[in-house]
């Protein structure tokens, strides 16, 4: 068995690509428009992991509400430096819903409220400010 991808539904392709590609650092691998089904599939992957760990963004052309997205669970990514990653995300306008108080784990949300977990590669870093005393914001 081989893992292929995880699918999440998105309401705004441009906003979602900005979050996943420009802010999280994934890249678009391929895209497929399906006019007969009235949807578009956009596959993303971390650089160098194409075909290994992909996310499928599904955009249904006919609008429909997607509640919270929390029932999906979450996506998880290992990052080189949890503090630098969170700092970069905050600087680009992303809310850190669960700050890395423990030096290891943080959560953010996509524009469609999909929880994204960030884990520090190699284990926890020593606790540091402003993260150690930063409260949670919203849901994660």
Residue frames relative to the residue before (quaternion, step in Angstrom):
aa qw qx qy qz dx dy dz
X 1.0000 0.0000 0.0000 0.0000 0.00 0.00 0.00
X 0.0805 -0.7873 0.6109 0.0187 3.56 -1.10 0.78
X 0.4474 -0.6712 0.5215 0.2779 3.56 -0.91 0.92
X 0.2253 -0.7909 0.5556 0.1224 3.60 -0.90 0.91
X 0.7485 -0.3052 0.2494 0.5333 3.58 0.58 -1.14
X 0.3139 -0.6706 0.6272 0.2417 3.49 -1.45 0.10
X 0.2371 -0.7855 0.5585 0.1220 3.58 -0.88 0.93
X 0.0065 0.7520 -0.6591 -0.0053 3.52 -1.11 0.83
X 0.3945 -0.7031 0.5416 0.2380 3.55 -1.06 0.80
X 0.1088 -0.7935 0.5973 0.0408 3.55 -1.01 0.85
X 0.3854 -0.7379 0.5115 0.2127 3.55 -1.12 0.68
X 0.7836 0.1677 -0.0772 0.5932 3.60 1.10 -0.63
X 0.3703 -0.7703 0.4776 0.2034 3.57 -0.32 1.29
X 0.6799 0.4999 -0.3069 0.4401 3.61 0.81 -0.96
X 0.6642 0.4975 -0.2970 0.4723 3.57 0.92 -0.91
X 0.6666 0.5021 -0.2993 0.4626 3.58 0.98 -0.84
X 0.6633 0.4893 -0.3115 0.4729 3.59 0.94 -0.83
X 0.5930 0.5480 -0.3651 0.4635 3.58 1.08 -0.66
X 0.6817 0.4841 -0.2895 0.4660 3.60 0.89 -0.93
X 0.7587 0.4145 -0.2301 0.4467 3.58 0.58 -1.14
X 0.7561 0.3759 -0.2114 0.4922 3.62 0.94 -0.84
X 0.7641 0.3925 -0.2236 0.4606 3.60 0.58 -1.11
X 0.7629 0.3704 -0.2048 0.4887 3.58 0.98 -0.77
X 0.7489 0.3609 -0.2239 0.5087 3.62 0.85 -0.89
X 0.4814 -0.7112 0.4069 0.3112 3.60 1.16 -0.46
X 0.4251 0.6697 -0.4996 0.3482 3.61 1.18 0.34
X 0.2461 -0.7548 0.5771 0.1915 3.57 -1.24 0.20
X 0.5217 -0.6223 0.4842 0.3258 3.52 -1.19 0.64
X 0.2579 -0.7830 0.5551 0.1104 3.54 -0.82 1.10
X 0.7650 -0.1859 0.1507 0.5980 3.57 0.94 -0.92
X 0.1819 -0.7660 0.6115 0.0796 3.52 -1.33 0.43
X 0.0296 -0.7950 0.6059 -0.0039 3.56 -1.05 0.77
X 0.1991 -0.7484 0.6235 0.1071 3.55 -0.79 1.08
X 0.1058 -0.7824 0.6128 0.0344 3.57 -0.94 0.94
X 0.2154 -0.8316 0.4981 0.1179 3.61 0.22 1.29
X 0.6575 0.5222 -0.3286 0.4324 3.61 0.92 -0.80
X 0.7281 0.3748 -0.2285 0.5265 3.59 1.15 -0.55
X 0.3443 -0.7781 0.4519 0.2679 3.56 1.38 -0.14
X 0.6195 0.4891 -0.3909 0.4735 3.54 0.78 1.09
X 0.2561 -0.7238 0.6187 0.1666 3.53 -1.40 0.31
X 0.1881 -0.7523 0.6223 0.1070 3.55 -1.07 0.84
X 0.0349 -0.7795 0.6254 -0.0090 3.57 -0.89 0.98
X 0.1714 -0.8031 0.5664 0.0697 3.57 -0.61 1.15
X 0.0963 -0.7910 0.6042 -0.0032 3.55 -0.91 1.06
X 0.0089 0.7889 -0.6144 0.0007 3.56 -1.22 0.52
X 0.5433 -0.5473 0.4932 0.4024 3.56 -1.22 0.36
X 0.6144 -0.5554 0.3918 0.4007 3.63 -1.03 0.63
X 0.8102 0.2349 -0.2050 0.4963 3.55 -0.87 1.02
X 0.7115 0.4330 -0.2638 0.4865 3.60 1.23 -0.10
X 0.2478 0.7767 -0.5323 0.2278 3.56 1.19 0.52
X 0.8121 0.2165 -0.1788 0.5116 3.58 -0.88 0.93
X 0.6718 0.4698 -0.2908 0.4934 3.59 1.29 -0.07
X 0.7925 -0.0391 0.0906 0.6018 3.56 0.77 -1.10
X 0.1311 0.8260 -0.5299 0.1401 3.55 0.10 1.30
X 0.2603 -0.7060 0.6331 0.1816 3.49 -1.34 0.46
X 0.2141 -0.7523 0.6118 0.1176 3.54 -0.96 0.93
X 0.1641 -0.7484 0.6358 0.0931 3.55 -0.69 1.11
X 0.1209 -0.7855 0.6047 0.0509 3.56 -0.77 1.04
X 0.0728 -0.7860 0.6138 0.0109 3.54 -0.73 1.12
X 0.2057 -0.7615 0.6068 0.0983 3.55 -0.54 1.24
X 0.4655 -0.7243 0.4397 0.2558 3.55 -0.73 1.08
X 0.6874 0.4078 -0.2734 0.5352 3.59 1.12 -0.58
X 0.4497 -0.7250 0.4445 0.2731 3.61 -0.55 1.13
X 0.1067 0.7457 -0.6544 0.0662 3.51 -1.18 0.75
X 0.4929 -0.6721 0.4523 0.3173 3.61 -1.01 0.67
X 0.1408 -0.7410 0.6498 0.0938 3.54 -1.17 0.73
X 0.3183 -0.7815 0.5113 0.1629 3.55 -0.42 1.23
X 0.9021 -0.1199 0.0513 0.4114 3.50 -0.97 1.10
X 0.2822 -0.7755 0.5299 0.1952 3.64 0.83 -0.74
X 0.4990 0.6767 -0.4253 0.3351 3.61 1.21 -0.31
X 0.6182 0.5568 -0.3597 0.4224 3.61 1.05 -0.64
X 0.5263 0.6125 -0.4088 0.4251 3.61 1.26 -0.22
X 0.4710 -0.6029 0.4929 0.4145 3.58 0.94 -0.85
X 0.4937 -0.6448 0.4544 0.3660 3.58 -0.60 -1.07
X 0.4045 -0.6202 0.6024 0.2980 3.50 -1.41 0.23
X 0.1323 -0.7942 0.5869 0.0850 3.60 -1.09 0.57
X 0.0491 -0.7852 0.6172 -0.0083 3.53 -1.03 0.93
X 0.3374 -0.6922 0.5975 0.2237 3.55 -1.10 0.76
X 0.1007 -0.7995 0.5913 0.0322 3.58 -0.91 0.93
X 0.6052 -0.5940 0.4028 0.3444 3.56 -1.16 0.65
X 0.7996 0.0041 0.0551 0.5979 3.59 0.95 -0.91
X 0.3648 -0.7767 0.4737 0.1980 3.57 -0.24 1.30
X 0.6699 0.5015 -0.3096 0.4515 3.59 0.95 -0.83
X 0.6695 0.4851 -0.3030 0.4740 3.60 0.89 -0.88
X 0.6368 0.5263 -0.3300 0.4568 3.59 1.01 -0.79
X 0.6805 0.4767 -0.2948 0.4719 3.59 0.85 -0.93
X 0.6247 0.5353 -0.3366 0.4582 3.59 1.01 -0.77
X 0.6606 0.5027 -0.2973 0.4718 3.59 0.96 -0.92
X 0.6567 0.5078 -0.3111 0.4627 3.59 0.95 -0.87
X 0.6509 0.5086 -0.3180 0.4654 3.60 0.92 -0.87
X 0.6527 0.5232 -0.3106 0.4513 3.58 0.96 -0.85
X 0.7085 0.4198 -0.2587 0.5048 3.58 1.18 -0.53
X 0.6649 -0.5607 0.2884 0.4004 3.59 1.25 0.34
X 0.5088 0.6335 -0.4316 0.3918 3.61 1.24 0.18
X 0.3759 -0.7097 0.5522 0.2239 3.58 -0.95 0.92
X 0.2843 -0.7157 0.6109 0.1838 3.56 -0.95 0.91
X 0.2551 -0.8180 0.5002 0.1249 3.57 -0.13 1.32
X 0.7615 0.0858 -0.0489 0.6406 3.57 1.05 -0.77
X 0.2697 -0.7970 0.5188 0.1515 3.60 -0.16 1.24
X 0.5389 -0.6361 0.4466 0.3247 3.60 -1.20 0.48
X 0.0390 -0.8411 0.5394 -0.0078 3.58 0.64 1.13
X 0.7146 0.4378 -0.2384 0.4908 3.57 1.09 -0.73
X 0.5087 -0.6648 0.4116 0.3604 3.60 1.28 0.04
X 0.7087 0.4681 -0.2384 0.4710 3.57 1.28 0.07
X 0.8432 0.1320 -0.0021 0.5212 3.58 0.72 -1.06
X 0.0337 0.7618 -0.6462 0.0318 3.54 -1.11 0.84
X 0.1792 -0.7577 0.6134 0.1325 3.55 -1.29 0.38
X 0.0428 -0.7354 0.6757 0.0269 3.52 -1.21 0.77
X 0.3129 -0.7372 0.5583 0.2166 3.56 -1.29 0.07
X 0.4830 -0.6458 0.5141 0.2923 3.53 -1.17 0.70
X 0.6881 -0.4564 0.3372 0.4523 3.62 -1.22 0.11
X 0.7158 0.3970 -0.2498 0.5174 3.61 1.20 -0.44
X 0.5728 -0.6564 0.3353 0.3586 3.57 1.26 0.55
X 0.3609 0.6849 -0.5400 0.3302 3.58 1.05 0.69
X 0.3928 -0.7152 0.5274 0.2366 3.58 -0.82 0.99
X 0.0875 -0.7748 0.6259 0.0201 3.55 -0.96 0.96
X 0.2056 -0.7822 0.5823 0.0828 3.55 -0.65 1.20
X 0.1394 -0.7643 0.6265 0.0617 3.54 -1.03 0.90
X 0.0728 -0.8071 0.5859 -0.0038 3.59 -0.75 1.07
X 0.4453 -0.7028 0.4897 0.2609 3.58 -0.87 0.94
X 0.4658 -0.6836 0.4938 0.2679 3.56 -0.82 1.04
X 0.8278 0.2450 -0.1844 0.4699 3.55 -0.96 0.90
X 0.6716 -0.4930 0.3075 0.4598 3.58 1.22 0.14
X 0.7434 -0.4472 0.2772 0.4129 3.55 -1.32 0.05
X 0.3548 -0.6574 0.6201 0.2397 3.50 -1.30 0.59
X 0.6173 -0.5118 0.4021 0.4419 3.63 -1.15 0.27
X 0.5569 -0.5981 0.4378 0.3749 3.63 -0.97 0.74
X 0.0080 0.7966 -0.6021 0.0541 3.55 -1.03 0.86
X 0.4557 -0.6516 0.5352 0.2851 3.53 -1.25 0.53
X 0.5510 -0.1079 -0.8216 -0.0989 1.55 -2.27 1.04
X 0.4585 0.7449 -0.4052 0.2660 3.55 1.32 -0.22
X 0.6489 0.5686 -0.3319 0.3814 3.61 0.85 -0.91
X 0.7836 0.2837 -0.1691 0.5262 3.62 1.02 -0.64
X 0.4656 0.6849 -0.4480 0.3368 3.61 1.22 0.12
X 0.3648 -0.7456 0.5114 0.2224 3.60 -0.78 0.97
X 0.6099 -0.5063 0.4495 0.4118 3.54 -1.33 0.23
X 0.1747 -0.7525 0.6257 0.1083 3.56 -1.25 0.56
X 0.8389 0.0228 -0.0410 0.5423 3.58 -0.66 1.07
X 0.6792 -0.4456 0.3766 0.4452 3.54 -1.22 -0.64
X 0.0814 -0.7816 0.6154 0.0615 3.54 -1.22 0.51
